[in-house]
Amino acid sequence: MTRAATRAVRHERPNYLAGFGSLIWLLLVGLPLYVMLVATFQSRADYGANGPLSLPEHFTLDNYIDDFGNGFGQYFVNTLVVTVCVVGIVLLLVPPLAYAIVRGRGRLTGGVFRLFLLGLAIPAQAVIVPMFYVISEAGLYDNLIGVILPTAAFAMPVCTLILTGSMRDITPELYEAMTMDGASPRRIFFRLVLPLSRSGLSTIIVFSALQAWNGFLFPLVLTQSASTKVITMGLYDFQTEHGVDIPGLLAAVVLSMLPILIVYLFARRALVQGLMGVGGK
């Protein structure tokens, strides 16, 4: 038997260790999902009597219906408004900023870029008190705008870093060719840079949407009334002095996961490509 044939035989042998490890991983990931999904189709009494691992004896959608009847629909809409506005602000400000950083040659653009990188090292918890003071003095406390602005501000440094790396992958020859054709910087930006930065744009859309949708600290500190609650704050409604409505809570968690999961499924390939280019050249 030749060496190549021996390697082929070895290559075709099943890897039982890898298969066993994959099975363990599947159990670790699948079991929590099973517990969460099954509980949403049970009544609170059945869940308490049969436990989290049991199949529902009486299939019901009452948990999902009750969630929207108890104000979850308003929380969902508020979260959607915050997310769309944050993504819009990021898409409006970050691409021109990243383009100026990539094409700029002055000290000012380099200083602005370093300032944004400094923002990566500042956690929101460290500035939440002065942020609360600023938002209150601006008359935006208990207002969705008071949540949108700081959320977008803290998402911009990472988004700028990602999109800058994506734009730096565009070869200088393409810039020079369009410049020789008489294209203005504005035309280069819209006709060349944006189309070739689609992976980076998809990445910052998903990232900023995740930051806005899952935001907890800013809504906790900067909002108060039920009319401005978002999903992360609305989950507290399922906890009372008599206990926790676990099936209703898990149904709300499932509903809160679906929009971001759909966005990720459609943008996952561009998201991976965009994150691979963060380092730039």
Secondary structure as UniProt FT lines:
FT   HELIX           3..12
FT   HELIX           16..40
FT   HELIX           44..50
FT   TURN            52..53
FT   HELIX           62..67
FT   HELIX           68..72
FT   HELIX           73..103
FT   HELIX           107..119
FT   TURN            120..121
FT   HELIX           124..126
FT   HELIX           128..137
FT   TURN            138..139
FT   TURN            141..142
FT   HELIX           144..167
FT   TURN            168..169
FT   HELIX           172..180
FT   TURN            181..182
FT   HELIX           185..188
FT   HELIX           189..193
FT   HELIX           194..196
FT   HELIX           198..213
FT   HELIX           217..222
FT   HELIX           226..228
FT   HELIX           231..234
FT   HELIX           235..238
FT   STRAND          239..240
FT   TURN            241..242
FT   STRAND          243..244
FT   HELIX           246..276
FT   TURN            277..279
//
